């Protein structure tokens, strides 16, 4: 958000490029006749409403409160039990219940509930965005009813009410100002303008803005959801995009369900053929046997721990990010952040310091730099908290010099004269006046004409003013009078700029190295944004958001031409809440994964809609609630660290997905293939459950694994995931079925049988051990693209977890726990066999990537 200091506005409206943008939500200043027409339309007068009219309008318009209709929490909670992966887990739990496998049932049920509760808790945070928005509304309002002024709850205001607002109050509704001198309004939280703006009779001010100075009376033109503020809240309620991770898990679930159903049909078909065609009769006991086998197959097909492992990996990653000053409020944002290719960053306070800084003064009439700064300081109130005054006062090298001057009078800034005047007495007792303000106002004060053909001083002065405006730099004119204000001498111009953060340029360069396109989004004028953008190396193709979206009436349906223009722009000026939301929607429409930074109410809709909303340091409650990641350190540098860490987390998760899908394919297929060819069951149900525990619980340490960080955004490539997992699954299947063949050969070889007899029980245990060992060693294959021993090496925690697991698996086989006991010699055979296949799988993996890389090159060349 484009923020401002909480200060009065003594020198705003310095040049025409600082006036707020006009959109369909804003109207130009109304004249007396237009104001009267507006009062007529609202069916009210400057005397306000009576009680009966108020009651009628409350019924018609409802209370002055944000009302958003969102999906019920119960429906959201039940949604986490619906979908391919939940269905599979639920089916496995039901099967375990009927088979009275209580340990299996408890583990599966706990995993199901854990996944649902974590997801629901994270999703529920979105509702907090609306609650935070509501807190920004005024609590009380001063209203004229039945001819009397009264203080009432702001929720009871209706269109047509006459209210008064003063400095320090939050505006209770959208108002058309009717009476009073002027009102300085801080609407940064709504519009993103970096300084308070001055409003006078005929201007519209918005609910949720803060009155900084002045006092005026206005008529309520809109309340509740119909206000500019309410429109922002409605955007928050409707915003939100589906996580790419959720879509990926759904597709993986669909793939595994389809495979399981296909294998089940094949299994049933083979058994029915054997019983009816080959044998010639059918018995219901055979149906029960088939059903039991299908249930075993279904249990094998369910990656029950996949959501839990992914959640744990993301949670540990979130802990790491928190140490880097990035708090993750929605775990799915980690995958989104890893895939972000467009970063939309607000300007003030994120790319800049949010501190107006005096640049090198431009002097006239032989004035020194120190003299013009001193003059400007004497035209300020000494204890002013105004952003412009602070910039001037801070530039004073020796503030003690100001103590040599005695203040006689001070004329504060007003929106008509657009200048301040300080009347002081110097050390010699001489009366002097100093003035600072809008360049045009100071020019007129000094009698300098702005028309073409004016004298050389006029041409130089206004030429400098126009050049500063073109570069997006604010300007203050400064003048002095030695004769009680009768004549004034121009001293010069003070350029003021909110400078870029010292780390901003390097941060943006690093972002580009990571494959990100950074776009500036600011409520300030395009010229101001363009200058900062130029200094930061972002490019100067900034567009006015009002212009680019003027033909798009529905923010949820952006025209293709508009979306392309947004995609090609380097940034946007004159941005309002609906524009930020539309910018995100347009980029998403073009296939981009978008991160949006912000810290104000105006940013909340876009933060929630973005794939990864980032609330920057000092953000409002509304922004933090709507965002997926909250930064606690200023600037963008934390985001770059977060993106790097997120890509590491993404690589770990994809490694696990490769491994888990491949092993699920291998287990299901070896069970069906062995049954079809040899009419035997290579694994028992308890073996499958133990395998799931041995494989998935230790593999959670993959959350600590060392990975190579991608130089480009990474996202879920389902073709790559399914194809690579299938290749690895086929290799694992060949390995497991090869073990079945080896055991069958052993059983049919008299010499081997005489030296070391083998039974079906031994065969099952050897297949079990092969899957336990070969399965976990498969993680070393899929965790990188290179050779198995290539850098980066596995993390010690991962190595230790797998080592301990393998020792446990061997001990189970030696002592016959859960599985038939296996001789040490057969255990040695299994391990030699597994190591040989480990090298084969590594070669197959490198061949796969080499082929895929060649295909991608050919595709790009065509």
N, C-alpha and C positions, 0 to 999 in steps of 0.2 A: 504494500500500500504506500502511497505517497503521503507521508506524514508531515506534521509541522509541530513546532514548539507550542506549548500551551501558553500563548501570550496574546496580548492585545495587538491590534494591527495598526500601527501608526503610519506606515508607509506602503500599504498594499496598492494594487492597481497602478503599478509604476509605468507600465507601457501597455499598448493595446494587446500584445500577445499574451498577457497574463489573465485576461478575463476568461471566466469559465466557458467551456464549450457549450453550445446549444444543441440539444438533441430533442427528439420528440417528447422527452420527459421534462424539458425545460422550455419556458417561453421567454421571449424578450420582455423588457420592462414595459408595463402597460401604462397608457396615459389615463387621464382622469375619466374620459368617456368609457374607455375599455374597462376600467376598474368598476364603474357603475354598472356596466353590462354584466360583468362577472358576478356582482352582488345580486343582480336581478336573476341571473341563472341559478344562483344558490338559494334564491327566495329568502334573502335576509337583508338587513340594513346595518349601518354602523352602530345601531342601538342593541344589536344582538338578538337572540331568540328568547321566546318565553318557554315556560316549562312544558306546556302541551306540545309545542313544536319539537322540543328535545326528545320527549317520549316517543313521538311518532317517528322521528329520524333514527333513534336508537333501534327501533323495530325494523326500519328499512335498511339501515347500513350495518347494524350490529355494533358491538363495542370497538373502541379504538385499540385493538390488540392484534397481534400476529396470530393468525389461525392457519395452520397447515395440516392437511389431511395426509398422513403417512400410513403405510402398512402397519397393521397391529403387531405388537411384539410377539403375541402367541403365534401368529402366522409366520413371522420371521423365524421363530424358534423351530417350528415344525418343518420349515424349509430346509433345515440342516439335516433332517432325517429323510430327505427326498432326493433321489438322483442315483446314477449308476453305482458309484462306490458305496454310498449308504445302503442301497438295496442289497448289494453283495454282502456287506458286513452283517446286515440284519438277517439275511437268509442263512448265513453261516451261524449266527447266534441261535436262530430257531432250530436249525439242524442239531447244533450242540445240545440244545435244551431237550429235544426229543430223544436224542441218543444218551442223555444224562451224562454228558462229558462236562462236569461242572467246572473244572479248571479252565477248559477251553471257553465255556460259556461266559464265565466271569471276566476273563481277559478281553474277549471280543466285545462284550457289553460295555466294559469300562472304556475301551478305546472309542467306541461309538459315541458314548456320552461326552467323553473328553473333547472329541472333535467338534461336537455340536455346541457345547458350552463355550469353548474358546472362540469359535466363529461368531456366536450370538453376542458374546460380550464385546467383541471388537466392533461388530456392526452397530451395536446399540449406541456407540459413541457418536454416530452421525446425528442422532436425535438431540444430542447435547448442543449441536450447532444452533438449532432453533432456540433452545432455552437461553443460550448466551446472547443471541440476537434480541430476544425479548427484554433482557436486562438492560439493553441500551436505550430503551424507550423512557421518556420522561415519566416520573411517578405522579407529579402534580401539575396542574395547569391553572392559570389565572384567567377566568372567563367572565364575560359580561352577559348576565341573564336576568330577565325581568327588570332591567334597568339598574342592576347592582353587580358590582365586582365581587367575585367569590373564588376561593381556591378549592378545586375539586380533583378527584382522581382523573388522570389523563385518559383512562380507559372510557370515561363517560363523555368525551368530546364527540361532537357530530359535525358534519359539513354545514357551514353557515354560522358556527359559533364565532364570536369575536373574542380574541385572546390577546394578552400582552406578554412579551418575552423580554428579558433583560440579560445583561452580561452574566455569564456563569451558569445559565440554565440550559437544559437540553430541550430542543424544540419538540413540542408534544405531538405535532401533526404537520402535514404540508400546509403552509400558510401563504397567502397573498398579502404583502405588507401594505397597510392603509394609512398609517399615521406615525409620525416620529421623525427625528433627524436622520439617523442611520443606524445600521446594525452590522457589526463585524462578526461574521459567521465562520466557524471552523467546520468545514464540511469534508475534511480530508478522509474521514472514515467512510464517507459515502461516494465521493467523486474522485478521490485520489489527488486533488490539487494540493500542492505542497505548502501553501500559505493560506491564512484566512482571507476571505473575500468580503468586500463591503457591499451591503445591500441597502436599498432605500425604497421609498414609496413606489409601488408598482412592480416590485421584484417578488419572485417566489423563493421561499426557503423551505428546507425539507426536514421532515421528522427524523430525529436521531442526530441532527447536527447540533453543534454547541455554540451558543451565543457567547462571544468573547468580550464584546464591548458594545455599549449603546443600549437603547431601549426603544422598542417599537410595538405598535398594535397591528394585528393582522386578522384576516378572516380565514377560518379553516376551510380548505378546498378539498382535502382528502384525508381519510382516516384508515387505520388498520392495514389490511392487505392491499388497499388501493393507493397507499402512499408510495413514494419513491423507495423508502426504507422497506415497506411491506413487499414491494416487488422483488427486492433483494432476498428477503426471507423465503418467498415462494420459489425463487430460483434454487435456493439451498435445498428446499424440500424435494424439488423435482430432480436435482442434480444427482449424479452418481453413475459411474460406468462399471460394468462387470469386470471383475479381475481376470486378467489373462491366465493367471494360475488356476483359477476356478474352471475356466473353459478347458485348460489343458488336462486337469484331473478328470473332468467329465469325458473328454475324448479318450483318455487312457482307460477309464472305466468302461466306456462303450466297446472299445477294442477287446478288452479282456472278457467282457460278457459275451460278445459275439463269438470269440474263440471258444469259450467254455460251452456255450450252447451248441456250437458246431461239433465239438468233440463229444458232447453228451449224446447228440443225435447219432453220430457215427457209432458210438459205443452201444447204444440201444439197438441200432440197426444190425450190428454184427451179432449181438446176442440173440435177437429175435430170429435172425437167419439161421444161426446154429441150432436153436431149439425147434423151430418149425420146419425149416427146409431140410437141414442136415439130419436131425434126430427124428423129426416127424411128430413130436408132441410138445405140449406147453403145460407148465405147471405154475401155479401162483407163487410157489416158493422161489421159482426162477425170477419172477417179477420183483419180489422183495430183494433178491440178491442184486438185481440190476439197479433198483432204487438206491440201495445202500452204496453201491459203487459210484453211482452218479452223485450222491451226496458227498462222498469222499472227494470226487473230482471237483465239486463246487467249492468245498473247503480249501482245496489246493489252489483254486483260481482266485481266491479273495486275498488281495494284498492288504490284510486288516491293519497293518501297522503303517501303511503308506501315509495317510493324513497325519498320524502322530509323529512319525519321523520328520516329515516336512515341517510340522509345527515346531518341534523341538529345535530343528536346524535353524529355522527363522528366529525363534526366541533367543537362542544363543547368539545369533548374528545381531539381533536387536540390542542385546546387552553390550556387544562390542561397539555398535554404533552409538550407544548412549555415552560410552567413554570418550567418543569423538564429538560430543556435544550435539548429537542428533537423536532425539527421542522418537521412537516408532510407536504410533498409536494404533496402527492397523498393520498386522503382520504381512498381509498380502502386498503391502506397498513395497516390500523389499524386492520381490520379483519385478514389480513395475519400475522401481528406481533403476534396476539393473538394465532394463530395456529402454529407458528414456532416451529418445534421440532429439527431442526439442525441449529446451528449458526456457520458459517464459519468466523473466525476472522483472519485478518492480524496480523502479529506479531509486527513489529517495530512501535512504537508510540501508539499502541493500547493495546497490552499485555505487551510491554516493554516501557521504558522511551524514547527510541530513543536518548539515551545519553550513548556513550561508557564510561564505568566506570572501573577504574583500580582496579583489585582484588589484593590479597596479593601477593607481588613479590616473586619469587623464586630466591634466591641469590646463587652465587658461589664465591669461593676464598675469603672467610671471609668478603664479602661485606655486609654492613648493608642495611636495607630497605630504610632508608633515603638517603643513598649514591647512590643507584641504581636509585632512583626516580630523584635525583639531576642530575645524569649523563644523564638520558633520557631527562630531561628538557633542558640541555645545548646542546643536539643534536636536539633541535627544534628551529625554528625561534620564537622569543619572542612574536611577534604579530600574530602568525599563527592562522588561523580560521579552519584548518584541524581538522576533528573529532578525529583522533587519537592523534594529538598534544594537542588538548584541554583536552582530557582525562588525558594525562600525566601532563600537566601544572596545571590542577585543583587539582591533587593529591599532589602537592607540599604544605607542611604544611605552610612554611614561604616563600612566593615568593620573599621577599626582599633579600634573600640570593643570588638570581641570579644577583643582582646588583653588587655583589662583583667580578663578572667575566666580563672581557672585550672581546667582540667578535672580532676575527681576520678575520675569514673566515667561510663561511658556504657552504656546498655542498648539494644541495637539492636532494630529492628522484628522482630516474629515474627507469623505469621499467626493465632496464638491471641489474644494481647493487643492486637494491631493498634495499637501505639503505640511511640514511642521516648522514652527518658528521659535527659536530660543532667544530671549532678550536677556543679556548679561551685562555685568560691569567688570571690566578687566582690572588688573593690578594697579593701574594708574587712575582708576576711577572713571574711565571713559565708557560710555554706554555704546554697546555694539549689538547688532542683531544678526543671527545666522539662520539660514533656512536650508532645509533639504527636502526632497520630494521627487515626484514624477518629473522626468526631464522636460516635458512640455510645460508643466506648471512653473518650474524654475526658469525656463526660457522666457515665458511670458512675464514673470516677475522682473526679469532683467531687461525686458524690452527687446528680446531677440526674436525676430520674426521667423516663421517656419516656411513661408512661401518661397517658391523658386525665384532666383534673382536677388536674394537678400545679400547683405554684406558678407564679407569673408568669414567673420566670426560665426555668423548664423550658419553658413554652409559647413564650416568645420564642426560646429557643435552638433547640429542635427545629422550631419554625415556620420559622426562617431556614434551617436545614439542609434541610428539605423543599422550601422555595422554590428553594434553589440546585440541589437535585437535579432539580426539575421543569424548571429552565432548562438542565440538562445541565452544570452547573458542579461541578467537584470541590471538596471542602471538607476542611480540616484544622482540627480543634479544638486549642486551645492552653491550657495550664494551668500554674500555678506553685505550688510548695510551699516554705514557709519553715521547716518543722519536720521535716526529714528524711523527707518523704513521708507523714507521718501524716494531714495534711489538705491538700486542694488547692483552689486558687481558680481559677475559670474566667476566662480573660483574653479569650477571643473566638474568632472563626472566621476562617480565612484562605481566601477563595475563590480557586481556581486554574483557569485556563482556557488552553488552547492557542489563542491569538488568531488571527483571520484574517490572511492576508498583506496588507500595505498596498495592494497592487495588485489583490487578488482581486475586490473588489466592482466596480471599473471594468472589469476583464477580463470578468467575467460579463455586465455590461451590454453590452459590445461584442459578446460572443458572441450575445446575444439580438438585437442589431441585425443580425447576420449570419444570422439565422434559425435559430439553434441552440437546442435545449432542453437545458439543463444539469442533470444529475441527480447528486446526491452519493451516493457509495458508500463506506461506512465500516464497519470492524469494531467501532467503538465502539457504545455504547448509542444507541437512537433519540433519547433526550432530549438527549444531547450533540450529536448530529448536527443535531437540530432547531434548537437554539440558534444554532449556527454558520450553518446554512442561513438562519435568520431575519435574522441580521446581514448576510449577503451578498445578501439579496434573492432567494433561490432558491425560496422557498415552504417551508412547514412540513409538507407532506404526506409525511412520511417513514414508511416501512413497515419492519417487522421482516422481514428476508429469511427467517428460519426459519419464520415464520408464513405468508408468502405462497407459499412453495414446499413446504409440508409435504405437499401431496397430489400432488406431481409426483415420481414415482419415477425417471423416465428424463429426464435433463437435455437429451436431444436431441429430446424430444417434450413441449413445454409445453402445458398446457391453455389453451384460448382465453380463459377467464375470468382465468386467471393472467396471461397475456400482456397483456390489457387493463389489469389492475391495475398491472402494471409500467409500461406506457405512460403511465398517468395519474399515477403517483407523482412526487414531487419529489426523492426520494432513498430510500436504504435503509440501515438500521442492522443490527448483528449479522450482518455479511456474512462468509461463509466461501467458500473457493475454488470449490466447486461452485455457490454462489449467484451469484458474479460471472459465471461461465460461463453460467448459466441466464438471468441478466438480459440478457446480450448476445443469446442465442438467442431470448428472448422478444421483444425489440425488433426483431430481424431478422425474426422471424415476422410481425410487424405491418407489415413493409415499410419499416422505417427503415434508414438507413445509419449505423452506430454506431462511434463512437470511444471507446475505453476507455483511461484512463490508469492507470498503476501502476508500482511499482518493486520488487516483491518476488516471491518464489517463488509466493505465493498468487495473484498476478495473472497468472502466465504463461498458464494455459489461456484466460482471458478475453481477454488481449492477442492471442493467436494467433487466436482465434475471431472477434474484432471485425474489422469491415471495415478499420479503421485502428487498430491497437494502438499506444499511445504510451507509451514508457518515459520517465518523468520523470527529472529530474536526480538523480544518486546511485543509480540503479536497480541491482539485482543483475544478475549475468550472465544468469541465467535469464530475467528480464524483458526485458533488452536483446535477447537472442537471439530471443525470441518476438515482440517488437514490430516494427512496420513503420517506426516513426519513433522516434528517440531524442532527447530534449531534453537539452541540456547546460547550460541556464540554469534556475534554479528557478522554480516557479510556472506558472500557466497562460497568462501573457501571450505566451509564445513560440508557443503553439498558435494563438492568434488571428492572429499574423503569418504562421504557416505556412499556415493556412486561406486567408487572403487571397492569398498567393502561389500556393497550389495551385489556387485558382479562376482565377487568371491563366493558369496552365499548362494547365488544362482548356480554357479558351476558345481558346488557341492550337492545341491538339490538335484540337478540334472544327472549327476553321476549316480546318485541313489536311484533315480527313476529308471535309468538305463539298466542298472543292476537288478532292481526289483521286478521290472517287466520281463527281462530276460529269464530270470529264475522262475517266475510264474509260468512262462511259456514252457520252459524245460520240464518242470515238475508235472504240469498237466499232460504234456505230450508223451512223456516217458511212461506215465501211468496208462494212457490209452493205447499207445503203441505196443507196450508189453502185453496188455490184455488181448489185443487183437491178434498179435502174431503168436504169442506163446501161451495165451490163456492163463496168465498169472498176474498177481497183484504185486508190483515191485516195492510198494510202500504201503504200510498200514496207516490208518487214520491217526493214531498216536504219533507215528513217525513224522507225519506232515505237520502236526501241531508243534512237536519239539523242534523240527526244522525251522518253522516260522519264528519261534523264540530264539533259537541259536543264531539265525540269520539277521533278524531285524533289531533286536535289543542292542547287541554290541555295535551294530552298524550305525547307531545314532552318533557315535563318535566321529562320523564323517563331517559333522558340524565343525570340527576343529581342523579338518584336513588342509594341507597346503595346496593351493591351486594357482594356476597361471591366470592373471587378470587379462581379460579381453581388451583390446584397444578400440573396439567398436561396441555399440549397444548390443546386448544379448536379449533374445526373447524366445518364447516357446515356439520351436519349429517342430510341429507335430509330425511332418513327413520324416524329418531327421530322427526324431525320438523313436517313432514306430519302426522305421526301417533299420536303424542301428540296433535297437533293442531286439528286433526280430533276428537280425544276423547273429548277435551274441546269444540269443535264445536258441537258435538252431545249432550253434557251436556247442552250447551247454547241453542241448538235447542229444547231440551226437556223442558227447562225452558220457552222459548218463546211460544212454541206450547201449553205447559201446561197453559199458561196465556190465550191463545185463548180458550182452553177447559173450563177453569174456567169462562171466560166471557160468553161462550155459555150456560154453566150450569146456570149461573146467569140469563141470558135472558129467560131461560126456567123454572125458579123457580118462581112461583107466589108470594111467601112470600118475597123473596129478591126484586122482581120487585115492589112490593107494597111499601116496605120501602124505596128503593132507585132505581128508574128505570134506566135501562141501554139500550143504543142504539148501533148501529154499529159504530157510531162516537166515542162513549165512548170506545168501544172495541179497535178501532185503536189507540186511545190516550194511553190506558193502555198498549198495546203492545209496543208502542213507548217509554213510560216511563220505562217500564221493560227493554227494550234493552239499553236505555240510562244509567240506573242505574246498571243493572246486567252486562252490557258490560264493563263499566269502573271498576266495582268491580272485574271483571275477571282478571284484571292486577295484583291484589293482590294474586290471585291464581297461576298464571303462573310465577311470578317473582322469585320464589325459589322452592326448592324441598320439603321443610318441610311444617309444618302446617302454616296456614295463619298468625298466630301471632308470628311465629318463627323469630329469628334474621337471617340476619340483617334487622332491621326495615325500612320501606319506608322512603325516604328522605322527610323532611317537605315541600319542594317545590312541590313534587308529590302529597302529601296529600292535600295541599292547592289548587292545580289546580283541583283535582277531586272534592273537596268539593265545590268550586265555580261553577264548571260545573253542579253539581247535583242541586245546588240552582237555577241556570239558567233554567235547565230542568223542575224543579218543577214550577217555575214562568211561563214558557211557557204554561204548562198544566193548571195552575190556571186561567190565563188570556186569554187563547185560542189564543196564538200567533203562527201562522204557523200550529197549530193543533186545533181540537175541544177542548173546555174547559172541564175540568174534576173536579168533586167535590172533596173536601179535603178528604172525607171518602175513596173514590176510590184510591186516591194517597197513603193514609195510607195502604190500602190493598196491593197495588203494592209493597211498601217497605217491609212489613212483608214477603211477598212472596219471594222477592229478597234475603232477609237475610237468609231465610230457605235454598234456593238453593245455597247460598254462602257456607254454611257448607257442603252441599251435594257435590258440586264441589271440595271442598278441600279434602274430603275423597276420591273421585274418582281419584284425582291427585296423592295422596300418594299411592293408590292401583296400579296405573299405573306404577309409578317409582319402586315400590317394585317388580312388575312382570317383568319389563324390566331388573332390576338389577339381578334378579334370572336367566333370560334368558342369560345374558352376562356371568355370572359365569358358567353356563352349557356349553355355547359355548367354553369358554376358557379351561374348563376341558376336553372337547372332542378333 
